[in-house]
Amino acid sequence: MKFHPNEVQARSRAAAGTLFLAMVFLVGSFFRAQVVQHASYLLKSEENRLREVPLPAQRGMIRDRRGAVIAENVPGYTVSVLSPRQDSLRAVLARVATVIPISPEQTDLALRRFRRSANRPTVILNSASFDIVSRLEEHRLLFPGLIIQQTPKRFYPDGPAVASLVGYTGEVTEAELATAAYLGYKPGQQVGRVGLERQYEQRLRGHEGVRFVEVDARGRVVRDADTRDVVLPEPATPLNTNIDLDLQRFVAGIFGDSLTGAAVALDPVTGDVLALHSGPSFDPNRFIGGVSSAYYEQLRNDPRRPLLNKATQGRYPPGSTWKLATAVTALELGLVRMDEHMQVPCTGAYQYGNRPFKCHLAKGHGSLTLAQAIEQSCDVYFYQLGLKIGLDRLIAGGIKLGAGSRSGVDLPNDNRPFYPTEPVAEYFNRKYGPAGWSGQGPSLSLSIGQGENTQTVIGLAKFYTALAMGGEAVAPRIVRGDPIKSRIFDLDSATLAGLRDALTGVVSRGTAASARIQGVVMAGKTGTAQSGKVVAGKELNHAWFAGFAPADAPRIVVAVMLEFGGHGPRAAHIASKIIEHYLRAAPVTFIKTEGEW
């Protein structure tokens, strides 16, 4: 077929135009891709070629009042894998399991970490031993995406002796990552779980750094990249506490693994927590990098409940240590004097209605003054004093003294004591029914620290700071800060002196006379509290003591509770040893360290 020259020329022009437009389009696309969007495509290329490897920051050290180490960091190892897909990660984990032991739980955990953050190396082992690292290094060619790096590992030199206050760290959970409190955290990072580690997490965490590695198209590590600057991690500053580590060790040594209970020592002027221990304890170092299921189940199944902080979380009837609250309430209301006798002398029991309420001394104490009743811990005297105050005023007085309030200590899970805080009749009607209780009946139990009253050990210690300081209670504080004080009762100087004399009488000639300290005048009160637990037909009692020394210029307040420990004098012996050890030690000067506010 022949075309007319004009038609050929037209078709040529059309073809040339089409080619021109195609060339313009291609040149424009090339210009747009290589010039206009150069930075964007370069970034995508870099992102495909480079992978972030996080550099964990050192957690802040925790120190005592002298600068001694409570928590520090030691070299550790983490093992991670860079993998493009979940099936590839599963295959790598299967190969790794032929070299080192990896449990199914560790495999599942690694896969969950990958799903939460696929663009970061997936942690396989948070705390790998040197032996495991050595074996993996020997077989590194089998695992091109493997990353082994040295990371700071938390360590507590005194282990069980400080567990009750310092806590431990663990990996952030999926549930936590979904909350605002953990905004910015990444899977695999370590966070404080309990104790100071949790309370001061934001101050202790530091800021993570990052380096980059170059990978091939299959996601295998080729080499460390040098095209971007490494961002170095920023360690946190030390956390300086009021703890006296020497005293803390001493208290933990007394409890050992045989005593169940708690002890708290406070400076009554500042509220500084000098020591806080719950026994039996546990080793927080065994939680670092993941606690073994065997050890955790051992702790969970121990009937002595080592994971419960009995100083701040445990709630126990305070027994006769609470008689001072009853006395203060009556004195402040002007219902009694320190030298006043009750109408009915103690014969071993007090008859109320058709029921005798017993005194701890079966033969009775006879007729006593309030001061003598405190010294001898006469229940019959306080039964009558409670009735004289009346149920409404007795409960209101307890609330004013802090019976229903948390201690305010800077630790998580500072438990609120159990004490009626709603209108009295409403509370008892709801709990027992209108016919299940009688007018003033609950006053008898409440007046001696039983009944609807359970307190924490640290809360009782706070109340005794007010007895030591003339009515001004101070909130317990572990980390250094300004004292938080509140006046919870007002008594004249003569009455305060009488109360202090009665408390010193408890130790010098009363129920705690066997716990006297040579050369030191100690004031305090024993308590033997019913627990409700009966073994072989006999109820087991909690043993209490709370007191301070020196009596005329208090430097330390100590509260001790022995769970099912028998009678108060046993707790008084432990408290006197703690007080003596502290007072005999050299005075402490606070150490100001670099980075302290």
C-alpha positions in Angstrom: 0.0 0.0 0.0 1.3 3.4 -1.0 0.6 6.5 1.0 0.4 10.0 -0.4 3.5 12.1 0.4 1.3 14.5 2.4 -0.1 11.7 4.5 3.4 10.3 5.1 4.5 13.7 6.2 1.5 14.1 8.6 2.1 10.8 10.1 5.8 11.6 10.6 5.0 14.8 12.4 2.5 12.9 14.6 5.0 10.3 15.5 7.7 12.9 16.2 5.3 14.8 18.4 4.4 11.6 20.3 8.1 10.8 20.8 8.8 14.3 21.9 6.0 14.3 24.4 7.2 10.9 25.7 10.7 12.2 26.0 9.4 15.3 27.9 7.4 13.1 30.2 10.4 10.7 30.8 12.8 13.6 31.4 10.3 15.3 33.7 9.8 12.1 35.6 13.6 11.6 35.9 14.0 15.2 37.0 11.2 14.9 39.5 12.6 11.6 40.9 16.3 12.5 40.9 16.2 16.2 41.7 12.9 17.3 43.2 12.3 14.1 45.3 15.9 13.3 45.7 15.9 13.7 49.5 12.7 11.6 49.9 14.0 8.7 47.8 17.4 8.9 49.4 15.7 8.6 52.8 13.7 5.6 51.6 16.9 4.0 50.3 18.7 4.6 53.5 15.7 3.2 55.5 15.8 0.1 53.4 19.5 -0.2 53.7 20.0 0.8 57.3 18.4 -0.5 60.5 18.3 1.1 63.9 19.9 -0.7 66.8 18.9 0.8 70.1 21.6 1.6 72.7 20.1 1.2 76.2 20.8 3.9 78.7 22.1 3.2 82.1 19.5 3.5 84.8 20.3 5.9 87.6 22.2 4.5 90.6 20.3 4.4 93.9 22.4 5.5 96.9 21.9 5.7 100.6 22.4 8.8 102.8 26.2 8.2 102.9 26.5 7.6 99.2 26.7 3.8 99.5 25.3 1.9 96.5 21.8 0.3 96.9 21.3 -0.3 93.1 23.8 -0.1 90.3 24.5 -1.3 86.8 26.9 -4.0 85.7 27.8 -5.2 82.2 25.3 -7.6 80.6 24.5 -8.9 77.2 21.4 -8.9 75.0 20.8 -11.1 72.0 18.6 -9.7 69.2 17.7 -10.5 65.6 17.0 -8.3 62.7 14.3 -10.0 60.6 12.2 -8.6 57.7 9.2 -10.9 58.4 7.7 -13.0 61.1 8.2 -16.3 59.3 11.9 -15.4 58.8 12.2 -14.7 62.5 10.6 -18.0 63.4 13.1 -19.8 61.2 16.1 -17.9 62.8 14.8 -18.8 66.3 14.6 -22.5 65.2 18.2 -22.4 64.1 19.4 -20.5 67.2 17.7 -23.2 69.3 20.1 -25.7 67.9 23.0 -23.8 69.5 21.6 -22.5 72.7 18.5 -23.5 74.8 15.5 -21.4 73.9 12.2 -22.3 75.6 8.8 -22.1 73.7 7.9 -19.3 76.1 10.9 -17.3 75.0 10.1 -18.0 71.3 6.5 -16.7 71.8 7.7 -13.7 73.6 10.1 -12.8 70.8 7.4 -13.1 68.2 5.1 -10.8 70.2 8.0 -8.3 70.5 8.4 -8.4 66.7 4.7 -7.8 66.1 4.8 -4.7 68.4 7.9 -3.2 66.7 9.0 -4.9 63.5 11.4 -2.0 62.6 13.6 -2.6 65.6 15.8 -5.6 66.4 13.7 -8.3 68.1 15.1 -9.2 71.5 15.6 -12.9 72.1 17.4 -12.8 75.4 17.4 -9.8 77.7 20.1 -11.1 79.9 22.4 -13.6 78.3 25.3 -15.2 80.1 28.9 -15.0 78.7 28.8 -18.7 77.9 25.7 -18.3 75.7 27.2 -15.2 74.0 30.4 -17.2 73.3 28.6 -20.1 71.7 26.6 -17.7 69.5 29.7 -15.9 68.4 31.3 -19.2 67.4 28.3 -19.8 65.1 27.7 -16.2 63.9 27.9 -17.1 60.2 24.7 -19.2 60.7 22.8 -16.2 61.9 23.6 -13.1 59.7 20.8 -11.0 61.3 22.0 -11.7 64.9 23.0 -8.7 67.0 24.9 -9.2 70.3 25.6 -6.1 72.3 26.7 -5.2 75.7 24.0 -3.6 77.8 23.8 -2.3 81.3 22.3 -4.8 83.7 20.6 -3.9 87.0 22.3 -5.2 90.1 21.6 -4.9 93.8 24.7 -5.6 95.9 22.7 -6.3 99.1 20.0 -8.3 97.3 17.3 -9.5 99.8 18.3 -6.9 102.4 17.0 -4.0 100.2 14.3 -5.8 98.2 11.4 -4.3 100.3 12.3 -0.8 99.4 14.2 -0.9 96.1 12.1 -3.4 94.2 13.4 -4.6 90.8 13.1 -4.0 87.0 11.4 -6.0 84.3 10.4 -5.7 80.6 7.6 -3.3 79.8 4.4 -5.2 79.0 2.0 -4.9 76.1 -0.7 -3.5 78.4 1.7 -0.8 79.7 2.8 0.2 76.2 -0.8 1.0 75.5 -1.1 3.5 78.4 -0.1 7.2 78.5 2.2 6.5 81.4 4.6 4.6 79.1 4.3 6.9 76.1 7.6 6.7 74.2 8.7 3.3 75.5 9.6 0.5 73.1 9.1 -3.3 73.4 12.0 -5.0 75.2 12.9 -2.0 77.3 13.3 -2.4 81.1 11.1 -0.5 83.5 10.7 -0.5 87.3 8.3 -3.1 88.5 7.9 -2.4 92.3 9.6 -0.3 95.0 11.7 2.7 94.3 12.4 1.4 90.8 8.8 1.9 89.9 8.0 5.0 92.0 10.9 6.9 90.4 10.9 5.3 87.0 10.9 8.6 85.1 14.0 9.8 87.0 15.8 6.5 86.8 15.3 5.5 83.1 17.7 7.7 81.2 17.4 8.3 77.4 18.1 5.5 74.9 20.6 6.1 72.1 20.8 4.5 68.7 23.4 3.2 66.2 22.8 1.9 62.6 23.8 -1.3 60.8 23.7 -1.9 57.0 21.6 -4.8 55.7 21.3 -6.4 52.3 18.0 -7.0 50.4 17.2 -10.0 52.6 17.6 -8.1 55.8 21.0 -9.7 56.7 23.5 -7.5 58.6 26.4 -6.6 56.3 28.3 -4.2 58.5 28.0 -1.2 60.9 26.9 1.9 59.0 28.9 5.0 59.0 26.6 7.3 57.1 24.8 8.6 60.2 26.1 9.8 63.5 25.6 7.5 66.4 23.3 8.9 69.1 24.8 8.1 72.4 22.6 7.1 75.3 22.2 9.5 78.2 22.5 7.9 81.6 20.1 9.0 84.4 21.5 10.9 87.4 21.8 9.1 90.8 18.8 8.9 93.1 19.9 9.8 96.6 17.9 8.4 99.5 17.5 8.8 103.2 18.2 5.1 103.8 20.9 4.2 106.3 22.3 1.1 104.5 24.2 0.0 107.6 21.0 0.0 109.6 19.0 -1.6 106.7 21.5 -4.5 106.7 21.3 -4.8 110.4 17.4 -5.0 110.4 17.5 -7.5 107.6 20.0 -9.6 109.5 17.8 -9.7 112.6 14.8 -11.0 110.5 16.9 -13.3 108.4 14.7 -16.0 106.9 13.1 -17.1 110.2 11.0 -14.1 111.2 7.8 -13.0 109.4 6.8 -9.4 109.7 8.2 -5.9 109.1 10.2 -3.1 110.7 10.3 0.6 109.9 12.7 3.1 111.3 12.1 6.9 110.8 13.7 10.1 111.8 10.9 11.8 113.7 12.0 15.3 112.9 12.3 15.0 109.1 10.4 11.8 108.3 13.5 10.3 106.7 13.0 6.5 106.3 16.2 5.1 107.8 15.3 1.5 107.2 12.3 -0.4 105.9 12.2 -4.2 105.8 9.6 -6.9 105.2 10.5 -10.5 106.0 10.9 -13.0 104.7 12.5 -11.2 101.7 13.4 -12.3 98.2 16.4 -11.8 95.9 15.6 -9.0 93.4 18.6 -9.9 91.3 16.8 -13.1 90.2 14.1 -11.0 88.6 16.5 -9.1 86.3 16.3 -10.3 82.7 13.2 -12.4 83.5 12.5 -14.4 86.7 12.4 -18.2 86.3 8.9 -19.7 86.7 10.3 -22.1 89.4 11.6 -19.3 91.6 8.5 -17.2 91.1 6.1 -20.1 92.0 8.2 -20.8 95.0 7.7 -17.2 96.2 4.0 -17.3 95.3 3.3 -20.5 97.1 5.2 -19.6 100.3 2.6 -19.1 103.0 4.7 -16.4 104.6 4.0 -14.2 101.4 7.5 -12.9 100.7 6.2 -10.8 97.7 3.9 -8.8 100.0 5.6 -5.8 101.4 4.3 -6.1 105.0 5.7 -2.7 106.0 3.5 -0.7 103.5 0.9 -3.2 102.1 0.2 -5.5 105.0 -2.7 -4.5 107.3 -2.9 -5.8 110.9 -4.8 -5.0 114.0 -2.4 -2.8 116.0 -3.4 -4.1 119.4 -2.3 -2.2 122.5 0.0 0.1 120.5 -3.3 1.8 119.5 -4.1 2.5 123.2 -2.1 5.7 122.8 -4.6 6.9 120.1 -7.4 6.2 122.5 -5.6 8.1 125.3 -4.8 11.1 123.1 -8.4 11.3 121.9 -9.7 11.3 125.5 -7.1 13.7 126.7 -7.7 16.2 123.9 -11.5 16.0 124.6 -10.8 16.7 128.3 -12.5 13.5 129.4 -9.6 12.1 131.4 -6.3 13.2 133.1 -3.1 11.3 133.3 -3.6 10.7 137.0 -7.3 9.7 136.8 -8.7 6.3 137.8 -11.6 4.5 136.2 -14.7 3.7 138.2 -14.2 -0.1 138.0 -10.8 -1.5 139.0 -9.3 -4.3 136.9 -10.0 -7.8 138.2 -9.0 -9.6 135.1 -12.2 -8.8 133.0 -14.8 -6.1 132.5 -18.4 -7.1 132.4 -20.4 -5.4 129.6 -24.0 -6.6 129.2 -23.9 -10.4 129.5 -20.3 -10.8 128.3 -17.0 -10.4 130.1 -14.3 -8.6 128.2 -11.0 -10.0 129.4 -7.7 -8.3 130.3 -4.4 -9.9 129.3 -3.6 -10.2 133.0 -6.0 -12.8 134.4 -5.5 -11.8 138.0 -6.1 -8.1 137.2 -4.2 -4.9 137.7 -6.4 -3.3 140.4 -7.2 0.4 140.3 -4.8 2.3 138.0 -4.3 5.8 136.7 -4.1 6.4 132.9 -0.3 6.6 133.1 -0.2 3.3 134.9 -2.7 1.7 132.5 -0.4 2.6 129.6 2.6 1.2 131.4 0.9 -2.1 132.3 -1.3 -2.2 129.2 -4.5 -2.7 131.2 -7.4 -3.6 128.9 -10.1 -3.0 131.5 -9.0 0.6 132.0 -9.2 1.3 128.2 -12.5 -0.5 127.8 -14.0 2.0 130.2 -12.2 4.9 128.6 -13.5 3.9 125.2 -17.1 3.8 126.5 -16.5 7.2 128.1 -15.4 8.7 124.8 -18.3 7.1 122.9 -18.3 5.3 119.6 -18.8 8.4 117.3 -16.0 10.5 119.0 -13.7 7.5 119.3 -13.9 6.9 115.5 -13.7 10.6 114.7 -10.6 10.8 116.9 -9.0 7.9 115.1 -9.6 9.5 111.8 -8.1 12.8 113.0 -5.0 10.8 114.1 -4.6 9.2 110.6 -6.2 5.8 111.3 -7.9 5.8 107.9 -5.2 7.5 105.8 -2.2 6.3 103.8 1.1 7.0 105.4 2.3 9.1 102.4 5.5 7.2 101.9 7.0 7.6 98.4 6.5 3.9 97.4 3.9 2.4 95.2 1.1 0.4 96.8 1.1 2.4 100.1 -2.0 0.7 101.5 -4.8 2.6 103.1 -5.5 1.2 106.6 -8.9 -0.3 107.3 -10.9 2.0 109.6 -14.6 3.2 109.5 -14.7 6.5 107.8 -18.4 6.8 106.9 -21.1 7.7 109.4 -20.8 5.2 112.3 -24.4 3.9 112.4 -24.4 3.6 108.6 -21.2 1.6 108.5 -22.1 -0.9 111.3 -25.7 -1.3 110.0 -24.4 -2.1 106.5 -21.8 -4.6 107.8 -23.7 -6.3 110.6 -27.3 -5.3 110.2 -29.3 -3.1 112.6 -29.7 -5.9 115.0 -26.1 -7.2 114.7 -24.4 -4.7 116.9 -25.2 -2.8 120.1 -24.8 1.0 120.7 -21.3 1.3 122.3 -20.2 -2.3 121.9 -17.6 -1.7 119.1 -16.0 0.9 121.4 -14.7 -1.9 123.6 -12.7 -3.5 120.8 -11.6 -0.2 119.1 -10.3 1.2 122.3 -7.6 -1.5 122.6 -6.7 -1.7 118.9 -8.9 -4.5 117.8 -12.2 -4.7 115.9 -12.7 -2.5 112.9 -9.1 -1.3 112.8 -6.1 -2.6 110.9 -3.0 -0.5 110.3 0.2 -0.7 108.3 3.5 -0.8 110.1 4.7 2.4 108.4 1.4 4.1 109.2 1.8 3.3 112.9 5.4 4.5 112.8 4.1 7.8 111.4 1.6 8.1 114.3 4.5 7.6 116.8 6.4 10.4 115.2 3.6 12.7 116.4 3.9 11.2 119.9 7.7 11.8 119.8 7.3 15.4 118.5 4.4 16.7 120.6 1.5 16.2 118.1 3.2 16.9 114.8 3.3 13.9 112.5 5.7 13.8 109.5 5.2 11.8 106.3 7.7 9.0 105.8 10.1 9.8 102.9 12.7 7.6 101.3 14.1 9.9 98.7 15.5 13.2 99.9 13.0 16.1 99.9 11.4 18.6 102.2 9.6 17.3 105.3 5.8 17.1 105.0 4.4 17.7 108.5 0.9 17.9 109.9 -0.4 18.6 113.4 -2.7 15.7 114.4 -3.4 16.6 118.0 -2.9 19.4 120.5 -2.1 18.8 124.2 -0.6 21.1 126.7 3.1 20.6 127.7 2.2 19.0 131.1 0.0 16.4 129.5 2.6 15.7 126.8 5.2 15.2 129.5 2.9 12.9 131.3 2.3 10.8 128.1 6.1 10.6 127.5 6.7 9.5 131.1 4.1 6.8 130.7 5.7 5.6 127.5 9.2 5.5 129.2 7.5 3.7 132.0 6.5 0.9 129.6 10.1 0.3 128.9 11.6 1.0 132.3 9.1 -0.9 134.5 6.2 -2.0 132.3 5.4 -4.6 129.6 8.7 -3.9 127.7 11.0 -3.8 130.7 13.1 -6.7 129.4 14.0 -4.6 126.3 15.8 -1.7 128.2 18.9 -0.3 126.6 21.8 0.5 128.9 22.4 4.2 129.0 19.4 5.1 126.7 16.0 6.1 127.9 13.5 4.6 125.4 9.8 5.3 125.2 7.3 3.0 123.5 4.4 0.7 123.7 4.0 -3.1 123.2 1.0 -4.7 121.5 -0.3 -8.2 121.4 -3.0 -8.3 118.7 -5.5 -11.1 117.9 -5.1 -12.4 114.4 -8.2 -14.6 114.1 -5.9 -17.5 113.0 -6.3 -20.6 115.2 -3.8 -23.5 115.2 -4.4 -26.6 117.4 -7.1 -24.8 119.2 -4.9 -21.8 120.1 -5.2 -18.3 118.4 -1.9 -17.0 117.0 -1.2 -13.3 118.0 0.7 -10.6 116.2 3.5 -9.1 118.3 3.9 -5.3 118.1 6.2 -2.6 119.4 6.4 1.1 118.5 8.6 3.6 120.2 11.3 6.2 120.0 14.6 7.2 121.6 16.1 9.1 123.3 12.8 9.9 125.1 13.7 13.5 125.8 15.2 14.3 122.4 14.0 11.7 119.9 16.3 10.8 117.0 14.6 7.6 115.8 11.1 6.1 115.8 10.8 2.3 115.3 7.8 0.2 114.6 8.1 -3.6 114.6 5.4 -6.2 113.8 6.0 -9.9 113.9 3.2 -11.8 112.1 1.9 -14.6 114.4 4.9 -13.7 116.5 3.3 -14.1 120.0 3.5 -11.3 122.5 4.6 -7.6 122.3 7.8 -7.9 124.4 9.3 -10.1 121.6 8.8 -7.3 119.1 10.2 -4.8 121.7 13.5 -6.8 121.9 13.9 -6.4 118.2 13.0 -2.7 118.2 15.5 -2.0 121.1 18.3 -3.7 119.1 17.5 -1.6 116.1 17.4 1.6 118.2 20.6 0.8 120.0 22.5 0.0 116.8 21.5 3.3 115.3 22.3 5.4 118.3 25.6 3.8 118.8 26.7 4.3 115.2 28.6 7.4 114.1 26.5 10.4 113.2 25.7 10.6 109.5 26.5 13.5 107.2 24.6 13.6 104.0 26.7 13.2 100.9 25.9 15.6 98.1 26.7 13.8 94.8 27.0 15.1 91.3 23.7 15.4 89.6 21.7 15.8 92.8 19.1 18.5 92.7 
